[in-house]
Amino acid sequence: GLTGRLMDPGNEAGFRINTPQDAAERGGSVIVDVPNAKAATDELIRREVIVDYRPGAGIRMAPHFYNTAQEIEHAMEVLTSVCQSSR
């Protein structure tokens, strides 16, 4: 469920999602590819949104059972904000 909460706003923002859209085909992480993904990753981490940059793929976001829906929504809001400010 939390991966869907990452993917839905990512799709709405026009980000390329390098993770299967079908929940039955994906694992527990979501790869979001955005322009300047390395710089966006650095800024997310600076803002205490813990993610991992994967060269050639994008930003890996991996929610766990202890993450709340609000934390997931916050992460995507920050990512969207970072990407909009870098345009």
C-alpha positions in Angstrom: 0.0 0.0 0.0 2.8 2.5 0.8 4.5 1.9 -2.5 1.3 2.9 -4.2 1.2 6.1 -2.1 4.6 6.9 -3.6 3.7 5.9 -7.2 0.4 7.7 -7.5 1.7 11.2 -6.9 4.9 10.4 -8.9 2.7 9.5 -11.9 0.6 12.6 -11.4 3.7 14.8 -11.3 4.9 13.2 -14.6 7.9 11.5 -13.1 9.1 8.3 -14.7 8.5 5.4 -12.4 11.0 2.6 -12.9 8.9 0.1 -10.9 6.1 -2.1 -12.2 2.7 -0.4 -11.9 0.9 -3.6 -11.0 1.2 -4.2 -7.2 1.5 -7.9 -7.8 4.6 -7.4 -9.8 6.6 -5.1 -7.6 8.6 -5.4 -4.4 8.9 -3.0 -1.5 10.7 -0.2 -3.2 9.9 2.4 -5.8 12.4 3.9 -8.2 11.5 7.5 -9.3 13.5 9.0 -12.2 13.6 12.7 -12.3 15.8 15.3 -14.0 19.0 15.8 -12.0 18.2 12.8 -9.8 21.6 12.9 -7.9 21.2 16.5 -7.0 17.5 15.9 -6.0 18.7 13.0 -3.8 21.2 15.2 -2.1 18.5 17.8 -1.4 16.0 15.2 -0.1 18.6 13.8 2.3 19.5 17.4 3.4 15.8 17.8 4.2 15.8 14.5 6.2 14.0 12.4 3.6 16.1 9.3 3.4 16.4 7.9 -0.1 19.1 6.3 -2.2 20.3 7.3 -5.6 20.8 4.6 -8.2 22.8 5.7 -11.2 20.9 5.0 -14.5 17.7 4.2 -12.6 16.7 7.2 -10.3 15.8 7.7 -6.7 15.1 4.6 -4.7 12.4 5.1 -2.1 11.8 2.1 0.2 9.0 2.5 2.8 8.9 0.1 5.7 6.1 -1.2 7.9 6.9 1.6 10.5 6.5 4.4 8.0 3.2 6.3 8.1 1.1 7.4 5.2 1.9 11.0 6.2 5.6 10.3 6.0 5.2 8.9 2.5 3.1 11.8 1.4 5.6 14.2 2.9 8.5 12.5 1.0 6.6 12.9 -2.3 5.7 16.5 -1.5 9.4 17.3 -0.9 10.5 15.5 -4.0 8.0 17.4 -6.1 9.0 20.7 -4.5 12.7 20.0 -5.2 12.1 19.1 -8.8 9.9 22.2 -9.4 12.5 24.5 -7.9 15.3 23.1 -10.1 13.4 23.9 -13.3 
